[in-house]
Amino acid sequence: MPTAQPSSATTEPETALPEGADKAIPVPAQAVSAHASHRFTLYAYQGHVYASNVRDKLIDLGSLAEEEDGSWAYALDGDECPGESGFASADEALAAVARCIGFLYLDGQFTAQRDLSDIPRPDLPQAPQLRVTLDPRGVVDPIVGDTA
């Protein structure tokens, strides 16, 4: 019975695939975005931050309002992100929210909160809104902006 002999080829340990791995099959180091990402839309509407998912469920994440000095501030429900202030516009505050939240936080909020679809929808063209794509594994940074 033949026995396996050590290979004389040298490979770099950091980039070498496990023995028997097929290079055509993506592995995490080769295909960071191989897992499905999830898209959400964030809204600034009547003093609140709302989020909707691909199923059009609408939830309230916390407050986002203009302060007395004209700057904008947000404070989210839960422990994911501390509130921040000093933004020049509601759009800038929404972008900060999008960079701060993670998929697990948002997924948990969608699971825990009731659908607010019975209130007037904040998806009017004049309402500040921002699309964000989140990686459920948290490996890829959020994609903030129009991802349609």
Rosetta constraint file for C-alpha pairs under 8 A:
AtomPair CA 11 CA 15 HARMONIC 7.76 0.50
AtomPair CA 11 CA 16 HARMONIC 6.23 0.50
AtomPair CA 12 CA 16 HARMONIC 5.87 0.50
AtomPair CA 17 CA 21 HARMONIC 6.10 0.50
AtomPair CA 17 CA 23 HARMONIC 7.75 0.50
AtomPair CA 21 CA 25 HARMONIC 7.73 0.50
AtomPair CA 26 CA 30 HARMONIC 5.90 0.50
AtomPair CA 26 CA 31 HARMONIC 5.48 0.50
AtomPair CA 26 CA 34 HARMONIC 7.36 0.50
AtomPair CA 27 CA 31 HARMONIC 5.86 0.50
AtomPair CA 27 CA 32 HARMONIC 8.00 0.50
AtomPair CA 28 CA 32 HARMONIC 5.35 0.50
AtomPair CA 28 CA 34 HARMONIC 7.74 0.50
AtomPair CA 32 CA 139 HARMONIC 7.25 0.50
AtomPair CA 32 CA 140 HARMONIC 7.16 0.50
AtomPair CA 33 CA 37 HARMONIC 7.80 0.50
AtomPair CA 33 CA 135 HARMONIC 7.99 0.50
AtomPair CA 33 CA 140 HARMONIC 7.26 0.50
AtomPair CA 35 CA 135 HARMONIC 7.69 0.50
AtomPair CA 36 CA 135 HARMONIC 7.21 0.50
AtomPair CA 36 CA 136 HARMONIC 7.72 0.50
AtomPair CA 37 CA 133 HARMONIC 6.29 0.50
AtomPair CA 37 CA 134 HARMONIC 5.61 0.50
AtomPair CA 37 CA 135 HARMONIC 4.81 0.50
AtomPair CA 37 CA 136 HARMONIC 6.51 0.50
AtomPair CA 38 CA 103 HARMONIC 7.96 0.50
AtomPair CA 38 CA 133 HARMONIC 5.42 0.50
AtomPair CA 38 CA 134 HARMONIC 5.29 0.50
AtomPair CA 38 CA 135 HARMONIC 6.51 0.50
AtomPair CA 38 CA 136 HARMONIC 7.28 0.50
AtomPair CA 39 CA 53 HARMONIC 6.56 0.50
AtomPair CA 39 CA 54 HARMONIC 6.72 0.50
AtomPair CA 39 CA 131 HARMONIC 7.00 0.50
AtomPair CA 39 CA 132 HARMONIC 5.73 0.50
AtomPair CA 39 CA 133 HARMONIC 4.35 0.50
AtomPair CA 39 CA 134 HARMONIC 6.42 0.50
AtomPair CA 40 CA 51 HARMONIC 6.60 0.50
AtomPair CA 40 CA 52 HARMONIC 5.66 0.50
AtomPair CA 40 CA 53 HARMONIC 4.71 0.50
AtomPair CA 40 CA 54 HARMONIC 6.73 0.50
AtomPair CA 40 CA 131 HARMONIC 5.76 0.50
AtomPair CA 40 CA 132 HARMONIC 5.38 0.50
AtomPair CA 40 CA 133 HARMONIC 6.35 0.50
AtomPair CA 41 CA 51 HARMONIC 5.49 0.50
AtomPair CA 41 CA 52 HARMONIC 5.27 0.50
AtomPair CA 41 CA 53 HARMONIC 6.58 0.50
AtomPair CA 41 CA 129 HARMONIC 6.71 0.50
AtomPair CA 41 CA 130 HARMONIC 5.56 0.50
AtomPair CA 41 CA 131 HARMONIC 4.34 0.50
AtomPair CA 41 CA 132 HARMONIC 6.14 0.50
AtomPair CA 42 CA 49 HARMONIC 6.76 0.50
AtomPair CA 42 CA 50 HARMONIC 5.63 0.50
AtomPair CA 42 CA 51 HARMONIC 4.47 0.50
AtomPair CA 42 CA 52 HARMONIC 6.67 0.50
AtomPair CA 42 CA 94 HARMONIC 6.93 0.50
AtomPair CA 42 CA 98 HARMONIC 7.72 0.50
AtomPair CA 42 CA 129 HARMONIC 5.45 0.50
AtomPair CA 42 CA 130 HARMONIC 5.16 0.50
AtomPair CA 42 CA 131 HARMONIC 6.22 0.50
AtomPair CA 42 CA 132 HARMONIC 7.49 0.50
AtomPair CA 43 CA 48 HARMONIC 7.91 0.50
AtomPair CA 43 CA 49 HARMONIC 5.57 0.50
AtomPair CA 43 CA 50 HARMONIC 4.97 0.50
AtomPair CA 43 CA 51 HARMONIC 6.16 0.50
AtomPair CA 43 CA 94 HARMONIC 7.38 0.50
AtomPair CA 43 CA 122 HARMONIC 6.71 0.50
AtomPair CA 43 CA 123 HARMONIC 7.47 0.50
AtomPair CA 43 CA 127 HARMONIC 6.94 0.50
AtomPair CA 43 CA 128 HARMONIC 5.85 0.50
AtomPair CA 43 CA 129 HARMONIC 4.36 0.50
AtomPair CA 43 CA 130 HARMONIC 6.57 0.50
AtomPair CA 44 CA 48 HARMONIC 5.80 0.50
AtomPair CA 44 CA 49 HARMONIC 4.95 0.50
AtomPair CA 44 CA 50 HARMONIC 6.53 0.50
AtomPair CA 44 CA 64 HARMONIC 6.47 0.50
AtomPair CA 44 CA 90 HARMONIC 6.61 0.50
AtomPair CA 44 CA 91 HARMONIC 7.93 0.50
AtomPair CA 44 CA 94 HARMONIC 7.11 0.50
AtomPair CA 44 CA 122 HARMONIC 7.81 0.50
AtomPair CA 44 CA 127 HARMONIC 6.45 0.50
AtomPair CA 44 CA 128 HARMONIC 5.40 0.50
AtomPair CA 44 CA 129 HARMONIC 6.35 0.50
AtomPair CA 45 CA 49 HARMONIC 6.60 0.50
AtomPair CA 45 CA 50 HARMONIC 7.30 0.50
AtomPair CA 45 CA 64 HARMONIC 7.99 0.50
AtomPair CA 45 CA 122 HARMONIC 5.99 0.50
AtomPair CA 45 CA 127 HARMONIC 6.24 0.50
AtomPair CA 45 CA 128 HARMONIC 7.38 0.50
AtomPair CA 46 CA 65 HARMONIC 7.82 0.50
AtomPair CA 47 CA 63 HARMONIC 5.69 0.50
AtomPair CA 47 CA 64 HARMONIC 5.10 0.50
AtomPair CA 47 CA 65 HARMONIC 4.68 0.50
AtomPair CA 47 CA 66 HARMONIC 7.85 0.50
AtomPair CA 48 CA 60 HARMONIC 6.87 0.50
AtomPair CA 48 CA 61 HARMONIC 7.37 0.50
AtomPair CA 48 CA 62 HARMONIC 5.66 0.50
AtomPair CA 48 CA 63 HARMONIC 4.10 0.50
AtomPair CA 48 CA 64 HARMONIC 4.79 0.50
AtomPair CA 48 CA 65 HARMONIC 6.89 0.50
AtomPair CA 49 CA 60 HARMONIC 6.01 0.50
AtomPair CA 49 CA 61 HARMONIC 5.39 0.50
AtomPair CA 49 CA 62 HARMONIC 5.40 0.50
AtomPair CA 49 CA 63 HARMONIC 5.53 0.50
AtomPair CA 49 CA 64 HARMONIC 5.55 0.50
AtomPair CA 49 CA 74 HARMONIC 7.80 0.50
AtomPair CA 49 CA 76 HARMONIC 7.88 0.50
AtomPair CA 49 CA 94 HARMONIC 7.84 0.50
AtomPair CA 50 CA 58 HARMONIC 6.74 0.50
AtomPair CA 50 CA 59 HARMONIC 5.52 0.50
AtomPair CA 50 CA 60 HARMONIC 4.48 0.50
AtomPair CA 50 CA 61 HARMONIC 5.56 0.50
AtomPair CA 50 CA 62 HARMONIC 7.46 0.50
AtomPair CA 51 CA 58 HARMONIC 5.69 0.50
AtomPair CA 51 CA 59 HARMONIC 5.44 0.50
AtomPair CA 51 CA 60 HARMONIC 6.52 0.50
AtomPair CA 51 CA 61 HARMONIC 6.89 0.50
AtomPair CA 52 CA 56 HARMONIC 5.54 0.50
AtomPair CA 52 CA 57 HARMONIC 5.29 0.50
AtomPair CA 52 CA 58 HARMONIC 4.45 0.50
AtomPair CA 52 CA 59 HARMONIC 6.48 0.50
AtomPair CA 53 CA 57 HARMONIC 5.73 0.50
AtomPair CA 53 CA 58 HARMONIC 7.12 0.50
AtomPair CA 57 CA 110 HARMONIC 7.79 0.50
AtomPair CA 57 CA 115 HARMONIC 5.45 0.50
AtomPair CA 57 CA 116 HARMONIC 7.22 0.50
AtomPair CA 57 CA 117 HARMONIC 6.78 0.50
AtomPair CA 58 CA 115 HARMONIC 5.35 0.50
AtomPair CA 58 CA 116 HARMONIC 5.22 0.50
AtomPair CA 58 CA 117 HARMONIC 5.88 0.50
AtomPair CA 59 CA 109 HARMONIC 7.70 0.50
AtomPair CA 59 CA 110 HARMONIC 6.80 0.50
AtomPair CA 59 CA 113 HARMONIC 6.52 0.50
AtomPair CA 59 CA 114 HARMONIC 6.92 0.50
AtomPair CA 59 CA 115 HARMONIC 5.88 0.50
AtomPair CA 59 CA 116 HARMONIC 5.78 0.50
AtomPair CA 60 CA 116 HARMONIC 7.78 0.50
AtomPair CA 61 CA 76 HARMONIC 5.56 0.50
AtomPair CA 61 CA 77 HARMONIC 5.77 0.50
AtomPair CA 61 CA 109 HARMONIC 7.62 0.50
AtomPair CA 62 CA 74 HARMONIC 7.34 0.50
AtomPair CA 62 CA 75 HARMONIC 5.72 0.50
AtomPair CA 62 CA 76 HARMONIC 4.26 0.50
AtomPair CA 62 CA 77 HARMONIC 5.18 0.50
AtomPair CA 63 CA 74 HARMONIC 5.37 0.50
AtomPair CA 63 CA 75 HARMONIC 5.28 0.50
AtomPair CA 63 CA 76 HARMONIC 6.35 0.50
AtomPair CA 64 CA 72 HARMONIC 7.04 0.50
AtomPair CA 64 CA 73 HARMONIC 5.60 0.50
AtomPair CA 64 CA 74 HARMONIC 4.17 0.50
AtomPair CA 64 CA 75 HARMONIC 6.62 0.50
AtomPair CA 64 CA 90 HARMONIC 7.54 0.50
AtomPair CA 64 CA 93 HARMONIC 7.63 0.50
AtomPair CA 65 CA 72 HARMONIC 5.66 0.50
AtomPair CA 65 CA 73 HARMONIC 5.74 0.50
AtomPair CA 65 CA 74 HARMONIC 6.60 0.50
AtomPair CA 65 CA 90 HARMONIC 7.59 0.50
AtomPair CA 66 CA 70 HARMONIC 5.91 0.50
AtomPair CA 66 CA 71 HARMONIC 5.70 0.50
AtomPair CA 66 CA 72 HARMONIC 4.38 0.50
AtomPair CA 66 CA 73 HARMONIC 6.46 0.50
AtomPair CA 66 CA 90 HARMONIC 7.74 0.50
AtomPair CA 67 CA 71 HARMONIC 5.48 0.50
AtomPair CA 67 CA 72 HARMONIC 5.75 0.50
AtomPair CA 67 CA 73 HARMONIC 6.88 0.50
AtomPair CA 70 CA 88 HARMONIC 7.74 0.50
AtomPair CA 71 CA 85 HARMONIC 7.13 0.50
AtomPair CA 71 CA 86 HARMONIC 5.08 0.50
AtomPair CA 71 CA 87 HARMONIC 5.32 0.50
AtomPair CA 71 CA 88 HARMONIC 5.32 0.50
AtomPair CA 71 CA 89 HARMONIC 6.77 0.50
AtomPair CA 72 CA 85 HARMONIC 5.83 0.50
AtomPair CA 72 CA 86 HARMONIC 5.71 0.50
AtomPair CA 72 CA 87 HARMONIC 4.81 0.50
AtomPair CA 72 CA 88 HARMONIC 6.26 0.50
AtomPair CA 72 CA 89 HARMONIC 5.91 0.50
AtomPair CA 72 CA 90 HARMONIC 6.06 0.50
AtomPair CA 72 CA 93 HARMONIC 6.54 0.50
AtomPair CA 73 CA 83 HARMONIC 7.24 0.50
AtomPair CA 73 CA 84 HARMONIC 5.61 0.50
AtomPair CA 73 CA 85 HARMONIC 3.88 0.50
AtomPair CA 73 CA 86 HARMONIC 6.24 0.50
AtomPair CA 73 CA 87 HARMONIC 6.47 0.50
AtomPair CA 73 CA 93 HARMONIC 6.58 0.50
AtomPair CA 74 CA 83 HARMONIC 5.36 0.50
AtomPair CA 74 CA 84 HARMONIC 5.67 0.50
AtomPair CA 74 CA 85 HARMONIC 6.40 0.50
AtomPair CA 74 CA 93 HARMONIC 6.80 0.50
AtomPair CA 74 CA 97 HARMONIC 7.84 0.50
AtomPair CA 75 CA 81 HARMONIC 7.89 0.50
AtomPair CA 75 CA 82 HARMONIC 6.65 0.50
AtomPair CA 75 CA 83 HARMONIC 4.03 0.50
AtomPair CA 75 CA 84 HARMONIC 6.74 0.50
AtomPair CA 76 CA 80 HARMONIC 7.81 0.50
AtomPair CA 76 CA 81 HARMONIC 6.60 0.50
AtomPair CA 76 CA 82 HARMONIC 7.14 0.50
AtomPair CA 76 CA 83 HARMONIC 6.39 0.50
AtomPair CA 80 CA 100 HARMONIC 7.72 0.50
AtomPair CA 80 CA 101 HARMONIC 6.45 0.50
AtomPair CA 80 CA 102 HARMONIC 7.87 0.50
AtomPair CA 80 CA 105 HARMONIC 6.53 0.50
AtomPair CA 81 CA 97 HARMONIC 7.98 0.50
AtomPair CA 81 CA 100 HARMONIC 6.09 0.50
AtomPair CA 81 CA 101 HARMONIC 6.63 0.50
AtomPair CA 85 CA 93 HARMONIC 7.88 0.50
AtomPair CA 87 CA 92 HARMONIC 5.93 0.50
AtomPair CA 87 CA 93 HARMONIC 5.70 0.50
AtomPair CA 88 CA 92 HARMONIC 6.57 0.50
AtomPair CA 88 CA 93 HARMONIC 7.90 0.50
AtomPair CA 89 CA 93 HARMONIC 6.47 0.50
AtomPair CA 90 CA 94 HARMONIC 6.13 0.50
AtomPair CA 90 CA 128 HARMONIC 6.65 0.50
AtomPair CA 91 CA 95 HARMONIC 6.24 0.50
AtomPair CA 91 CA 128 HARMONIC 5.97 0.50
AtomPair CA 91 CA 129 HARMONIC 7.15 0.50
AtomPair CA 91 CA 130 HARMONIC 7.61 0.50
AtomPair CA 92 CA 96 HARMONIC 6.33 0.50
AtomPair CA 93 CA 97 HARMONIC 6.29 0.50
AtomPair CA 94 CA 98 HARMONIC 6.16 0.50
AtomPair CA 94 CA 129 HARMONIC 7.48 0.50
AtomPair CA 94 CA 130 HARMONIC 6.84 0.50
AtomPair CA 95 CA 99 HARMONIC 6.30 0.50
AtomPair CA 95 CA 130 HARMONIC 7.23 0.50
AtomPair CA 95 CA 144 HARMONIC 6.95 0.50
AtomPair CA 96 CA 100 HARMONIC 6.17 0.50
AtomPair CA 97 CA 101 HARMONIC 6.18 0.50
AtomPair CA 98 CA 132 HARMONIC 6.42 0.50
AtomPair CA 98 CA 142 HARMONIC 7.28 0.50
AtomPair CA 98 CA 144 HARMONIC 6.63 0.50
AtomPair CA 99 CA 142 HARMONIC 6.29 0.50
AtomPair CA 99 CA 144 HARMONIC 7.38 0.50
AtomPair CA 101 CA 105 HARMONIC 6.50 0.50
AtomPair CA 101 CA 106 HARMONIC 6.99 0.50
AtomPair CA 102 CA 106 HARMONIC 6.36 0.50
AtomPair CA 102 CA 134 HARMONIC 6.90 0.50
AtomPair CA 102 CA 136 HARMONIC 8.00 0.50
AtomPair CA 102 CA 138 HARMONIC 7.07 0.50
AtomPair CA 102 CA 142 HARMONIC 7.92 0.50
AtomPair CA 103 CA 107 HARMONIC 5.83 0.50
AtomPair CA 103 CA 134 HARMONIC 5.67 0.50
AtomPair CA 103 CA 135 HARMONIC 6.46 0.50
AtomPair CA 103 CA 136 HARMONIC 5.26 0.50
AtomPair CA 103 CA 137 HARMONIC 7.85 0.50
AtomPair CA 103 CA 138 HARMONIC 7.13 0.50
AtomPair CA 104 CA 108 HARMONIC 5.97 0.50
AtomPair CA 104 CA 136 HARMONIC 6.84 0.50
AtomPair CA 105 CA 109 HARMONIC 6.27 0.50
AtomPair CA 106 CA 110 HARMONIC 6.24 0.50
AtomPair CA 107 CA 111 HARMONIC 6.22 0.50
AtomPair CA 108 CA 112 HARMONIC 6.06 0.50
AtomPair CA 109 CA 113 HARMONIC 5.81 0.50
AtomPair CA 110 CA 114 HARMONIC 7.71 0.50
AtomPair CA 117 CA 121 HARMONIC 6.77 0.50
AtomPair CA 122 CA 127 HARMONIC 6.30 0.50
AtomPair CA 123 CA 127 HARMONIC 6.45 0.50
AtomPair CA 123 CA 129 HARMONIC 7.56 0.50
AtomPair CA 130 CA 144 HARMONIC 7.28 0.50
AtomPair CA 130 CA 145 HARMONIC 5.82 0.50
AtomPair CA 130 CA 146 HARMONIC 6.80 0.50
AtomPair CA 131 CA 144 HARMONIC 6.22 0.50
AtomPair CA 131 CA 145 HARMONIC 5.22 0.50
AtomPair CA 131 CA 146 HARMONIC 5.39 0.50
AtomPair CA 131 CA 147 HARMONIC 6.24 0.50
AtomPair CA 131 CA 148 HARMONIC 7.98 0.50
AtomPair CA 132 CA 142 HARMONIC 6.59 0.50
AtomPair CA 132 CA 143 HARMONIC 5.55 0.50
AtomPair CA 132 CA 144 HARMONIC 4.63 0.50
AtomPair CA 132 CA 145 HARMONIC 6.10 0.50
AtomPair CA 132 CA 146 HARMONIC 7.56 0.50
AtomPair CA 132 CA 147 HARMONIC 7.12 0.50
AtomPair CA 133 CA 142 HARMONIC 5.69 0.50
AtomPair CA 133 CA 143 HARMONIC 5.01 0.50
AtomPair CA 133 CA 144 HARMONIC 6.64 0.50
AtomPair CA 133 CA 147 HARMONIC 7.31 0.50
AtomPair CA 134 CA 138 HARMONIC 7.57 0.50
AtomPair CA 134 CA 140 HARMONIC 7.70 0.50
AtomPair CA 134 CA 141 HARMONIC 7.34 0.50
AtomPair CA 134 CA 142 HARMONIC 4.97 0.50
AtomPair CA 134 CA 143 HARMONIC 6.71 0.50
AtomPair CA 135 CA 139 HARMONIC 6.63 0.50
AtomPair CA 135 CA 140 HARMONIC 5.85 0.50
AtomPair CA 135 CA 141 HARMONIC 7.36 0.50
AtomPair CA 135 CA 142 HARMONIC 6.91 0.50
AtomPair CA 143 CA 147 HARMONIC 7.78 0.50
